[in-house]
Amino acid sequence: MQLTLAHHPITDLHFDAPARLEGTVLFVDVAQLRGLVLKDDSIVSVDFDIVRPGERCRAGPIFDVIEPRAKAPGCSADFPGILGAPTPAGMGTTHVLAGAAVSVLAEISPDLTRSATGRVLEMSGAPAEASDYAALAHLLVIPHTKPGMPRQAIEKTYRIAGIRVAVALARTALDHVPADRQTFEPVGPEENGRDGLPRVAYVGQIFSRQRKPAVDEPILYGANTDGMLPVMLHPDEWLDGAIVPSLTSWFGGTETYFYQNHPIILDIYQRHHAREINFVGTIATIAGSDNFDRERHCCAAANLVKWNLQANGAVLSKYGGGLPHADLAETARLLEGMGVRTAVMVSDVSRDRRVESALLFNVPEVDAIVYNGGNGTRWEVPRVDRVIAATPEFIEMLAGPMTIDATNIVGVTNQQGASRMRALVY
């Protein structure tokens, strides 16, 4: 299995027909995209807008951010299991509009116990400096769904609409020569020529059973994770559309763009290419709902790392709230007992800013811990020139000035490394 990413840099977006790519400027055909989105009869109308880096603009609530990508002709399906048959992802050539994003705005409120605004896209000021998304040119997609639909049905509609638009945009690049190509070197437990290098695996949670997935919720190859045991995946599958966030990813800061540019996998790949390590593979797992569930998942994940991937080092990350810390720590503890050295990445959701509240576990064997920020940072943000939202109520709410937490600005905090946040102990 080998993946090539063909990068086409994008510096600006404009509305015009027909859709086309001219140099680094992408022209977006609104009529074409509207017809594509309205094929879903649960959407009664859809609006589009463009925001650019540095613009005094605020948009929200953000349901998802997606990098426009499309498979070259003759390769596997785009987002297999969602837009096409669940054929293996991670092979062939995928064209990427680097510097662009499709961001889907929601017309429903997130969990109001956490924030009335949901996650907000800030394109200027100090919060923008803390988010990689502020450096992108965004096509905003604002679907309006039929009244009375269940929440999970609305959110699934958002997911599919955003993915369809992102793929359609990227297909404008299929006949263009990319600025560069990135081909990932082969990885796996049986790769030759890497004797003596540390064998490193990645274990990533993709869901937490703190929440019940919907029956038709697409997460892994278009299916939900109910009853899932840990599964081995090639790292290229993560990067190429096999995994998308849960519909309830408002909490946890995970977007489709994150999986497409998974920072841990890309960093391990970089070290693999530099021949510092031997990247032997990945495990996708979920956090359990009770002690039995947790023990089953942690033992299975640890055994796959030790005996199937034959790793002697592993990097682990978590998904969601506080409970998944326990699964992360227990998997790492089991691996340490098997002689596999581990490093874990965590963030906290404690508001008292105390170390004692942050980690939620204390396992002596697990002593290599990377902390990538929590929700203690907040900003006073001013009124902006333009507010984009799905409803007048959200426009008024987001206009500012207001105080906003880091966790409510998309791209600032992330459970699995896509964050500029760091901890300083005084």
MARLO-195368 format. One line per 8 residues: their letters; for each residue z, x, y of C-alpha. Coordinates in Angstrom, 1 decimal. Layout:
<pts>
A) Z,X,Y | ...
</pts>
This chain:
<pts>
MQLTLAHH) 0.0,0.0,0.0 | -1.1,1.4,3.3 | -1.2,-0.1,6.8 | -3.2,0.9,9.8 | -2.4,-0.4,13.3 | -5.4,-0.4,15.6 | -3.9,-0.4,19.2 | -5.7,-1.9,22.2
PITDLHFD) -3.7,-1.3,25.4 | -3.3,-4.3,27.6 | -2.4,-3.9,31.3 | -3.1,-7.5,32.6 | -3.9,-11.0,31.6 | -6.1,-13.5,33.4 | -7.2,-17.1,32.7 | -11.0,-17.3,32.2
APARLEGT) -13.5,-18.5,29.7 | -14.7,-17.3,27.3 | -11.8,-15.4,25.9 | -12.6,-11.7,25.9 | -11.3,-8.2,26.2 | -12.7,-6.1,29.1 | -11.2,-2.6,29.1 | -7.4,-3.2,29.2
VLFVDVAQ) -7.6,-6.7,30.7 | -7.4,-9.7,28.4 | -9.0,-12.9,29.5 | -7.4,-16.0,28.1 | -9.4,-19.2,27.4 | -6.9,-22.0,28.0 | -9.1,-24.8,26.7 | -9.6,-22.9,23.4
LRGLVLKD) -5.9,-22.2,23.0 | -5.0,-25.8,23.9 | -7.3,-27.1,21.2 | -5.8,-24.7,18.7 | -2.2,-25.8,19.5 | -3.0,-29.5,19.6 | -4.3,-29.4,16.0 | -0.6,-30.0,15.2
DSIVSVDF) -0.2,-33.7,15.9 | 3.5,-33.3,16.6 | 2.6,-31.6,19.9 | 1.4,-34.1,22.5 | 0.6,-31.5,25.2 | 0.9,-27.8,26.0 | 1.1,-25.8,29.1 | 0.3,-22.1,29.7
DIVRPGER) 1.3,-19.6,32.3 | 1.2,-15.8,32.8 | 4.0,-13.5,34.0 | 3.6,-9.8,34.8 | 5.9,-6.8,34.9 | 7.8,-6.5,38.2 | 7.2,-10.1,39.3 | 10.2,-11.9,40.7
CRAGPIFD) 10.0,-14.4,37.9 | 12.4,-16.0,35.4 | 11.3,-18.1,32.4 | 13.2,-19.8,29.6 | 14.7,-20.9,27.3 | 12.7,-18.4,25.2 | 12.3,-19.5,21.6 | 10.2,-16.5,20.4
VIEPRAKA) 8.3,-13.4,21.6 | 5.3,-12.4,19.5 | 3.0,-9.4,19.8 | -0.6,-10.5,19.5 | -1.9,-9.1,16.2 | -4.8,-10.0,13.9 | -6.0,-8.6,10.6 | -9.5,-7.0,10.4
PGCSADFP) -12.1,-9.0,8.5 | -11.7,-8.6,4.7 | -7.9,-7.8,4.9 | -5.1,-10.1,3.9 | -4.1,-13.2,5.8 | -2.4,-13.1,9.2 | 1.3,-14.1,8.7 | 0.8,-14.8,5.0
GILGAPTP) 2.6,-17.9,3.8 | 2.6,-19.4,7.4 | -1.1,-19.3,8.5 | -2.6,-18.5,5.1 | -1.9,-17.9,1.5 | 1.2,-15.9,0.7 | -0.8,-12.8,-0.2 | 0.8,-9.4,0.3
AGMGTTHV) 1.2,-8.2,3.9 | 1.1,-4.5,4.9 | -2.4,-3.5,3.7 | -5.6,-2.8,5.6 | -6.1,-2.8,9.3 | -4.2,-4.9,11.9 | -5.5,-5.0,15.5 | -2.7,-4.9,18.1
LAGAAVSV) -2.8,-5.9,21.8 | -0.2,-3.4,22.9 | 1.5,-4.3,26.1 | 0.9,-8.0,25.8 | 3.2,-10.7,24.4 | 3.1,-14.4,23.6 | 6.4,-16.0,24.5 | 7.2,-19.6,23.5
LAEISPDL) 9.4,-21.7,25.8 | 11.6,-24.4,24.4 | 12.0,-27.9,25.9 | 15.3,-28.3,24.0 | 18.7,-26.7,24.7 | 20.1,-24.1,22.3 | 23.6,-24.2,21.0 | 25.5,-25.3,24.1
TRSATGRV) 28.7,-23.8,22.9 | 27.2,-20.4,23.6 | 24.9,-20.9,26.6 | 23.3,-23.8,28.5 | 20.4,-21.7,29.5 | 19.5,-20.2,26.2 | 17.7,-16.8,26.2 | 16.0,-16.0,29.5
LEMSGAPA) 13.1,-13.7,30.3 | 13.9,-11.7,33.4 | 10.9,-9.8,34.9 | 12.7,-8.1,37.8 | 16.0,-6.5,38.8 | 18.7,-4.8,36.7 | 18.4,-7.1,33.6 | 14.6,-6.3,33.5
EASDYAAL) 15.5,-2.6,33.4 | 17.6,-3.3,30.3 | 14.8,-5.2,28.3 | 11.6,-3.8,26.9 | 10.1,-7.2,27.2 | 10.1,-7.0,31.0 | 7.4,-4.2,30.7 | 5.0,-6.6,28.9
AHLLVIPH) 2.4,-9.0,30.3 | 3.4,-12.4,28.8 | 1.3,-15.4,28.1 | 3.8,-18.2,28.2 | 3.2,-21.1,25.8 | 5.1,-24.3,26.6 | 4.6,-27.0,23.9 | 5.7,-30.6,24.5
TKPGMPRQ) 6.5,-32.4,21.2 | 6.7,-36.0,20.2 | 9.9,-37.8,21.1 | 12.5,-38.3,18.4 | 11.6,-35.4,16.2 | 14.4,-33.6,14.3 | 15.5,-30.3,15.9 | 14.3,-28.1,13.0
AIEKTYRI) 10.9,-29.8,13.0 | 10.6,-29.1,16.7 | 11.5,-25.4,16.2 | 9.1,-25.0,13.3 | 6.4,-26.4,15.5 | 7.3,-23.8,18.2 | 7.1,-21.0,15.6 | 3.7,-22.0,14.3
AGIRVAVA) 2.2,-22.6,17.7 | 3.3,-19.2,19.0 | 1.9,-17.4,16.0 | -1.4,-19.2,16.1 | -1.9,-18.3,19.8 | -0.9,-14.7,19.2 | -3.4,-14.3,16.4 | -6.1,-16.0,18.4
LARTALDH) -5.6,-13.6,21.3 | -5.7,-10.6,19.1 | -9.0,-11.6,17.5 | -10.7,-10.9,20.8 | -10.2,-7.2,20.0 | -11.8,-7.2,16.5 | -15.2,-6.0,17.7 | -13.7,-3.4,20.1
VPADRQTF) -13.0,0.3,19.3 | -9.2,0.8,19.5 | -7.6,3.4,21.8 | -5.8,4.8,18.8 | -5.0,4.1,15.2 | -1.6,4.6,13.5 | -1.7,4.9,9.7 | 1.6,5.1,7.9
EPVGPEEN) 1.9,7.6,5.2 | 2.5,6.3,1.7 | 6.2,5.7,0.8 | 7.9,4.8,-2.4 | 10.3,6.1,-5.1 | 7.4,7.7,-7.0 | 5.6,9.5,-4.2 | 4.8,13.1,-5.1
GRDGLPRV) 5.1,16.2,-3.0 | 8.5,15.5,-1.4 | 10.8,17.3,-3.8 | 14.0,18.4,-2.2 | 13.9,16.0,0.7 | 16.7,13.5,1.2 | 15.6,10.1,-0.3 | 16.4,7.4,2.3
AYVGQIFS) 16.2,3.6,1.9 | 16.7,0.8,4.4 | 18.7,-2.3,3.7 | 18.2,-5.1,6.3 | 19.7,-8.6,6.4 | 17.1,-11.2,7.3 | 19.3,-14.3,7.3 | 22.9,-15.3,7.3
RQRKPAVD) 24.2,-18.2,5.2 | 26.5,-19.1,8.1 | 23.6,-21.5,8.7 | 21.7,-23.6,6.1 | 17.9,-22.9,6.3 | 15.7,-25.9,6.5 | 13.8,-26.8,3.3 | 10.4,-25.8,4.9
EPILYGAN) 11.7,-23.1,7.2 | 9.4,-20.0,7.1 | 11.3,-16.7,7.0 | 9.9,-14.6,4.1 | 6.3,-15.2,3.2 | 6.6,-18.7,4.6 | 9.6,-19.7,2.5 | 13.3,-20.1,3.4
TDGMLPVM) 15.9,-17.8,1.9 | 18.0,-20.4,0.0 | 19.1,-18.9,-3.3 | 17.5,-15.6,-2.5 | 18.7,-12.4,-4.1 | 18.0,-9.1,-2.5 | 14.3,-8.1,-2.9 | 12.5,-4.8,-2.6
LHPDEWLD) 9.8,-4.8,0.1 | 7.4,-2.1,1.2 | 8.2,-1.2,4.8 | 4.7,-2.1,5.9 | 5.4,-5.7,4.9 | 8.1,-5.9,7.5 | 5.7,-4.7,10.2 | 2.8,-6.9,9.2
GAIVPSLT) 3.9,-10.5,9.2 | 5.8,-11.0,5.9 | 9.1,-11.7,7.8 | 9.7,-13.9,10.9 | 13.0,-14.9,12.3 | 15.0,-17.9,11.3 | 14.5,-21.0,13.4 | 18.2,-20.6,14.4
SWFGGTET) 17.7,-17.1,15.8 | 18.9,-18.1,19.3 | 22.0,-16.3,18.2 | 21.5,-12.8,17.1 | 18.6,-11.8,19.4 | 15.8,-11.5,16.9 | 12.2,-12.2,17.8 | 9.0,-12.0,15.8
YFYQNHPI) 8.1,-9.0,18.1 | 11.2,-7.2,16.8 | 10.0,-7.4,13.2 | 6.5,-6.3,14.2 | 8.0,-3.2,15.9 | 11.1,-2.8,13.7 | 12.9,0.2,15.4 | 14.8,1.3,12.3
ILDIYQRH) 11.8,1.2,10.0 | 9.6,3.0,12.6 | 12.2,5.7,13.2 | 12.6,6.3,9.5 | 8.8,6.4,9.2 | 8.7,9.0,12.0 | 11.1,11.2,10.1 | 9.2,10.6,6.9
HAREINFV) 5.9,11.8,8.6 | 7.7,14.8,10.0 | 8.8,15.6,6.4 | 12.5,15.5,7.3 | 13.2,12.9,4.7 | 11.5,10.9,1.9 | 11.3,7.2,2.8 | 11.6,5.5,-0.6
GTIATIAG) 11.6,1.9,0.4 | 13.5,-1.1,1.8 | 15.6,-4.0,0.6 | 15.6,-7.4,2.3 | 18.8,-9.3,1.8 | 20.9,-12.1,3.3 | 24.6,-12.5,4.2 | 26.6,-14.6,1.8
SDNFDRER) 28.4,-17.9,2.5 | 31.5,-17.2,0.4 | 33.1,-14.3,-1.6 | 31.1,-15.0,-4.8 | 27.9,-15.2,-2.9 | 28.8,-12.0,-1.0 | 29.7,-10.0,-4.2 | 26.5,-11.1,-5.9
HCCAAANL) 24.3,-10.0,-3.0 | 26.0,-6.8,-2.2 | 26.1,-5.6,-5.8 | 22.4,-6.5,-6.3 | 21.3,-4.7,-3.1 | 23.4,-1.6,-3.9 | 21.9,-1.4,-7.4 | 18.3,-1.7,-6.1
VKWNLQAN) 18.9,1.1,-3.7 | 20.6,3.4,-6.3 | 18.7,2.7,-9.5 | 15.3,1.3,-8.5 | 14.7,3.3,-5.3 | 16.8,6.2,-6.5 | 17.9,6.9,-2.9 | 20.7,9.3,-2.0
GAVLSKYG) 20.9,7.9,1.6 | 20.7,4.4,3.1 | 20.6,2.9,6.6 | 22.0,-0.7,6.8 | 21.8,-3.4,9.5 | 23.1,-6.9,9.8 | 21.8,-10.3,11.1 | 23.7,-12.9,13.0
GGLPHADL) 27.3,-13.3,13.9 | 30.6,-11.8,12.7 | 30.6,-12.9,9.0 | 27.6,-10.7,8.1 | 29.7,-7.6,9.0 | 31.6,-8.1,5.7 | 28.3,-8.0,3.6 | 27.2,-4.9,5.5
AETARLLE) 30.4,-3.1,4.9 | 30.7,-4.1,1.3 | 27.2,-3.0,0.4 | 27.8,0.3,2.2 | 31.1,0.7,0.4 | 29.5,0.1,-3.0 | 26.7,2.6,-2.2 | 29.2,5.3,-1.1
GMGVRTAV) 30.9,4.8,-4.5 | 27.6,5.4,-6.2 | 27.1,8.6,-4.3 | 24.6,7.2,-1.8 | 25.6,8.2,1.8 | 25.3,5.4,4.3 | 24.9,4.8,8.0 | 25.5,1.3,9.3
MVSDVSRD) 24.4,-0.3,12.6 | 26.6,-3.0,14.1 | 27.2,-4.9,17.3 | 30.1,-7.2,18.2 | 30.6,-10.6,19.5 | 34.1,-10.1,20.8 | 34.7,-10.9,24.5 | 38.0,-9.0,24.9
RRVESALL) 36.2,-5.6,24.9 | 38.7,-4.2,22.5 | 37.7,-1.8,19.7 | 40.1,-3.6,17.3 | 38.0,-6.8,17.8 | 34.6,-5.3,17.5 | 33.9,-4.0,14.0 | 35.5,-6.7,11.8
FNVPEVDA) 35.9,-4.2,8.9 | 37.8,-1.1,8.2 | 36.5,0.7,5.1 | 37.4,4.4,5.0 | 34.2,5.3,3.0 | 32.0,3.8,5.6 | 32.4,6.3,8.4 | 28.9,6.7,9.9
IVYNGGNG) 28.7,3.7,12.3 | 26.2,3.2,15.1 | 27.3,0.7,17.7 | 24.4,-0.9,19.6 | 26.1,-3.0,22.2 | 27.7,-6.4,22.4 | 28.1,-9.3,24.8 | 30.5,-7.7,27.3
TRWEVPRV) 27.8,-6.9,29.9 | 26.7,-9.5,32.5 | 24.8,-9.6,35.7 | 24.7,-11.6,38.9 | 21.1,-12.5,39.2 | 19.5,-13.7,42.5 | 17.2,-16.6,43.1 | 13.6,-15.7,42.2
DRVIAATP) 10.2,-16.5,43.6 | 9.1,-18.4,40.5 | 10.8,-20.2,37.7 | 8.9,-21.3,34.6 | 10.5,-23.8,32.1 | 9.5,-26.8,30.0 | 11.5,-29.3,31.9 | 12.6,-29.9,35.6
EFIEMLAG) 16.2,-29.7,34.4 | 15.7,-26.1,33.0 | 13.8,-25.1,36.2 | 16.8,-26.2,38.3 | 19.3,-24.5,36.0 | 17.4,-21.2,35.9 | 16.5,-21.0,39.6 | 19.6,-18.9,40.5
PMTIDATN) 21.6,-17.3,41.8 | 23.8,-17.3,38.7 | 25.9,-15.1,36.4 | 24.2,-14.4,33.1 | 25.4,-12.6,30.0 | 23.4,-9.8,28.4 | 23.1,-11.8,25.2 | 21.3,-14.5,27.1
IVGVTNQQ) 18.5,-12.2,28.4 | 15.9,-11.8,25.8 | 15.4,-8.2,24.7 | 18.7,-6.8,26.0 | 20.9,-7.2,22.9 | 19.8,-7.0,19.3 | 21.7,-6.9,16.1 | 19.4,-4.4,14.5
GASRMRAL) 18.6,-1.7,17.0 | 16.0,-3.1,19.4 | 18.4,-2.6,22.3 | 19.1,-0.2,25.1 | 22.8,-1.1,25.0 | 25.3,1.5,24.0 | 29.1,1.7,23.9 | 31.1,4.1,26.0
VY) 34.8,4.7,25.2 | 36.9,5.8,28.1
</pts>
